[in-house]
Amino acid sequence: MQLLLDTHALLWWALDSASLSKKARRALNDLNNDVYVSAASAWEIATKFRIGKLPEAESFVHSFSETLQRLGFLELPISVEHAKRAGLMLIEHKDPFDRMLIAQAQAEGFVLVSNEALFDAYNVHRLW
């Protein structure tokens, strides 16, 4: 299975937080699954760190690629197709990071690992 982590799922995995669901934890531990992290998550974490909403992410921000590599996760760049899809998406949800994750999951056929039940309305497979 190919999984795309929502930003909170990435942080909860990296911090070994009990907030991550047991089902998500099992899927991330399964070596048969490919786990991707969107460039949008790097953007979101860096932005929230910069404005003071995520002070605990300092080391993560400064070593993002290395941390993903250590965790065994794959980077998912934002393509022109992803950007176009996110921009044209006819949805009420305005969060640009979530819009991009939805667009990427749709375009790539990835399962989105997220606790955001509102994603279910946007034709993505969600695991939580």
LOBA-901019 format. One record per atom (N, C-alpha, C): residue in three letters; x, y, z. Coordinates in steps of 0.02 Angstrom, whole numbers, plus 50000, padded with zeros to 5 digits. Each point is the difference from the previous one (the first is absolute). Layout:
residues N
alaXYZ...
END
This chain:
residues 128
met500434994150000met499575005950000met500455006250000gln499785005249966gln500375006349999gln499625005050043leu500345002450051leu499705004450049leu500285007149993leu499575004950009leu500215007050003leu499815002650069leu500505002350037leu499875002350068leu499745007250001asp499475001150037asp499805006850017asp500535002650048thr500075006550004thr500545002950040thr499964997950073his499405000050029his499954998050071his500204992750009ala499844995749953ala500194992950005ala500764999349998leu500335003949957leu500734999949997leu500305002150067leu499765005550027leu500275002550063leu499864995150057trp499404997250002trp499844995350054trp500414993749995trp500154997749939trp500444994249991trp500705001650024ala500275005749977ala500685002050016ala500095001150075leu499475002450033leu500035001450072leu499754994150042asp499824994549967asp499734994150034asp499415001850045ser499555004149973ser499425002450037ser499454994950003ala499674999650057ala499424995650008ala499415002549959ser500045006049973ser499465002749958ser499924996349934leu500544996849978leu499974996249937leu499594993750012ser499524998749956ser499564994150010ser500394993549994lys499734994850031lys500324993449996lys500014997449929lys499475001349963lys499964997749930lys500535003549958ala500095006550010ala500525003849963ala500694997550021arg500104998950063arg500664997650025arg500174993249969arg499514995549996arg500114993449968arg500195000849926ala499655004449966ala500135001049928ala500705003049990leu500215004450043leu500665003149993leu500564995250019asn499854995350042asn500494994950019asn500054994449949asp499514999449955asp499994994749951asp500505001549944leu500534996049996leu500535001249952leu499784999049927asn499414997249990asn499744999349932asn499695006449973asn499905004950044asn499705006449980asn500555005149984asp499885003949948asp500435005749985asp499685006150032val500395003750039val499735005850036val500305006449971tyr499575004449976tyr500205006349969tyr499825005950045val500425005149995val499885006350035val500035005549947ser499485003949997ser499945005349951ser500455006050016ala500245003149948ala500365006450008ala499545005050035ala499354999249993ala499535004550035ala500064999350075ser500174994250025ser500094999150072ser500625003750025ala500534999949960ala500605003850018ala499835007550003trp499625002349951trp499795006949997trp499575001750061glu499524995650016glu499555001350056glu500385000150067ile500444995250011ile500374999750062ile500465006150007ala500355001749946ala500455005950002ala499615006450013thr499435000749968thr499585005950009thr499755000550072lys499744994550025lys499735000150069lys500555000950051phe500594997449987phe500575001250045phe500195007449999arg500055002949940arg500195007049993arg499535004750036ile499354998649998ile499525004650032ile499864998250073gly500364994950026gly499954998450070gly499464995150020lys499664997049951lys499474995150015lys500274993050011leu500634998849983leu500294993350005leu500735000450024pro500105002850060pro500695000950023pro500394993450009glu499644994750013glu500324993550011glu500284996949936ala499895003249943ala500214997349936ala500675002849976glu500365003650042glu500625003249978glu500494995249969ser500154994550034ser500504995349973ser499734996649937phe499354998949997phe499694997049942phe500085004649940val499875006450010val500045005049945val500705000349971his500504999950042his500685000949977his500324993649973ser499674994450007ser500284993749973ser499444995749970phe499555003349963phe499404996749975phe500174993949957ser500395000949948ser500164994549955ser500374994450036glu500475001850043glu500374994950037glu499544996150047thr499535003450031thr499524996750044thr499564995149961leu499775002249942leu499594995549958leu500404993949981gln500625001049981gln500434994449981gln500094995250058arg500135002750060arg500094995950060arg499384995950015leu499425003149989leu499364996650013leu499824995049945gly500365000349944gly499864995549945gly499435002449956phe499855006550002phe499455002849961phe500275003149936leu499585000449950leu500175002749934leu499735007149992glu500385004249967glu499775006849987glu499545000149939leu499465003750005leu499545000849943leu500015007449980pro500345001649945pro500015007049976pro499305002149978ile499915006549994ile499385002849974ile500115001149925ser499614996549960ser500055000749927ser499515005349975val500095001749937val499535004649968val499294997150002glu499944993549987glu499344996750003glu499705000550069his500394998950052his499755000650068his499755007150013ala500405004949981ala499835007050012ala499365002049962lys499964997949938lys499405001549959lys499384996850032arg500074993750019arg499434996450029arg499785003450065ala500485001950043ala499835003450063ala499675006749988gly500255003749951gly499725006649985gly499314999849970leu499864994949960leu499344999449968leu499484996350042met500224997150055met499564995950041met499395004050024leu499414997549983leu499385003250020leu499784997350068ile500345002450052ile499834997950068ile499985006150045glu499644999450054glu499935005450048glu500645000950041his500384994750009his500595000050044his500525004849972lys500225004850040lys500455005249976lys500724999150021asp500154995550046asp500694999050023asp500434997849941pro500505004049980pro500404998349941pro500394993550008phe500224998550060phe500384993950012phe499554993849991asp499405000350029asp499534994549993asp499784999249928arg499885005549965arg499804999749930arg500544996449959met500635001550014met500554996849964met500044992650016leu499924998250063leu500034992950018leu499434996249967ile499415002949997ile499434996849967ile500164999149925ala500255005349969ala500174999749928ala500534994749987gln500514999750041gln500534995149990gln499754992950010ala499604998950052ala499724993350012ala499574997949941gln499595004549974gln499584998549942gln500434998449939ala500475004449985ala500404999349939ala500434993750000glu500274998350058glu500464994350005glu499664993550020gly499375000450021gly499644994150023gly500254997550067phe500265004650041phe500264998350066phe499454999950052val500114996250052val499555000050059val500265005450046leu499565004550020leu500195005650043leu499924998050073val500555000450037val500004998350071val499865006450038ser499385000550026ser499795006250032ser499404998850045asn499955004050052asn499414999750044asn499465004849975glu500115003449946glu499535005049973glu499434996549963ala499454998850034ala499434996649970ala499715004049942leu500105006549999leu499735004149945leu500314998249934phe500584996750000phe500314997849937phe499574994849964asp499604996550038asp499584994649970asp499525002749947ala499835006250004ala499545003149952ala500335001749934tyr500674999049995tyr500375002349941tyr500314994549960asn499694994249999asn500204994549956asn500734997950010val500194999250064val500654997250016val499894994150047his500454995349996his499994994450048his500395002350060arg499694999650059arg500325002350062arg500074994450049leu500574999750032leu500124994950051leu500105003650066trp499634997950050trp500105002550068trp499774994850049
END
